[in-house]
Amino acid sequence: MYNHVKTFVVIVPVLFCAVGAAAQLENQLFLAVDQQNYFEQCPYVQVGQVFSASLVLVNPINPSFCQEGSRPVDFVGGFECRLYSTSNVEVLGFTFPVFSIDVGSTGSHFVGYSEPVPVQESNYGRMVVLATVEVRYVGQTVSEAKSTVPVPKSPQPCQGATGAMYLGEARPFSSIEGVPAYVDADDLENALVAADCTYGEMLFIEKAVSTEGKTWEQIKAMYR
């Protein structure tokens, strides 16, 4: 249950490519596979490919810090959410930025960090990576998700998607009803803050594997 938890995954892409659009988001939770482009929504993947996805929190804002009003969050003490995926996307493992305890099960995560994780400045605004998820795409076509939550409709840029991961509230209960949440490590009175996963969806487009190399080897073998 520490630092590497074999459980759920979801993924989160965002529907914008400009830095200005990202800066307008607050408390947005999403998953990304490309750290050079956190907002890649429709990555191309091959059957059997294993890759890492970052669970990222963008522009964390505590709306009632110590009951004194809104304030940017500088350190995160943990989080809770659930990662959903279609049955052709397998979650192989979960790694946290510091030593952590995860008391969740069956896809939900209730994570407490051993020390606060700092929020960093980036080209996409203030953000922090809450966890890294190892994922395998096993191919085939999209089938029903491993939950009662329906697979989100593919946005226009992702037509032809063959797999999906997305975020939602922790189950069987959530600290803030209906949404994921994270801990503001500096607030002793209102530590839990609601996170928004409106853009917490990632869709995969299957990429064909070239067979040219294998075919050429077979042709050469005929003349040996």
Disulfide bonds with the S-S distance in Angstrom:
Cys42-Cys158 1.57
